[in-house]
Amino acid sequence: TPIYFILSPGANVVADLDKMAAKYEFVPGETYHNVSMGQGQDIVAMSALETANRNGHWVILNNIHLMPKWLVELEKKLDDFIVEGMTHD
């Protein structure tokens, strides 16, 4: 189940999420993906999201405000994941 954090400017929860990921034995770069959004990172983010959806990994998308047009594509992909989950149950 995805969890969304909507943060105010200057807020940084990554250190806390890193600790939580370690507690649950998620491995950075393998089962825990942190993508800093910007030019060209949409492809990296989509790949991480696909992998996470298939394998139960975690993904953090940092600075997503830098890519407002891409949010429509992200929303569609998350909707697709929901539909996929419903057909596999």
ZILIN-V100365 format. One record per run of one state. SS is the DSSP state (~ for helix, > for strand, _ for the rest). FROM is the first residue (numbers start at 1). TO is the last residue. If there is no record, write none. Layout:
ss = [SS	SS]
from = [FROM	FROM]
to = [TO	TO]
This chain:
ss = [_	~	_	>	_	>	_	~	_	>	_	~	_	~	_]
from = [1	14	24	28	29	32	37	41	56	58	63	64	68	70	89]
to = [13	23	27	28	31	36	40	55	57	62	63	67	69	88	89]
